[in-house]
């Protein structure tokens, strides 16, 4: 049976405490469970120092920013961002998840579930292993391979970042396995390393270019 995607993970419910009996038999006191604590306020985490010939890219609706090299295409589609290398050998898809279910799931399990449900491959995604990903946030990478439905062999990684108790960011990196894409893969991994979160903006709020993202 295929597991449900991480975004559909049901948040754990809290079981209310039973009412405690009062000392006197002729009166009772009831207590109710305290309301859940609101999630911590998400602040803007500043980007690292920008290298020469790299641009800043902000996805306002997704609530994150990153750095991307000039010559690479970066486009927001709502909260999702798709990045393509200049040589078209590497694609990087970035999606945020701030649901309580995501935040309650251990990051390694979240990454494994995402990899298991990864679509777009003829015979599914073949996982080869799991390793830590170097990032200022807690980060895990599941790597493997598969053949796309149009017949292209691909090396791919599911990289999951977790910023404290506020956001989970998934980056899926796919590279053409039949061409020498090592340099573009190296740069794409560096792009993932620059991802920083911020409070997302609702659709229609000021500060974005309509599609929720922009370069600058």
Secondary structure, DSSP 8 states (H G I E B T S, - for coil): -----GGG--------------SSTT-------------------------TTEEEEEETTTTEEEEEETTSEEEEETTEEEEE-TTSSEEEEEEEE--HHHHHS-HHHHHHHHHHT--SBTT--EEEEEEE--SSSEEEEEEEEEEBTTS-EEEEEEEEEEETTTEEEEEEEEEETTS--HHHHHHHHHHHHT-EE-----TT-TTS-SSSEEE-
